Amino acid sequence: MTQYNLDELKLLNQFLFALFLVADFALFLHFGNTIFPWFALIGAAIGLSIIVACWTGKKYTFFIAALLVSTTLFSIVYNWQTIIH
């Protein structure tokens, strides 16, 4: 494999790991409560983003961005009924 292919696979893995991490935690929170605790989901994502940014610097910015975007997306998806009414 070329270096370009390896870099692309690393970015894809970072994105998928962030997406699955947030999706699993959001699903856990959704099944555990009758009202979705979106503050817990957003707080966990921001906290993990800060920790990763402090430890690695700019090396995993794609992971951090994917984590925050997917957190926003899942917060909207699981709170859709509350937002509409």
Order of alpha helices (4+ residues) and beta strands (2+ residues): alpha-alpha-alpha-alpha
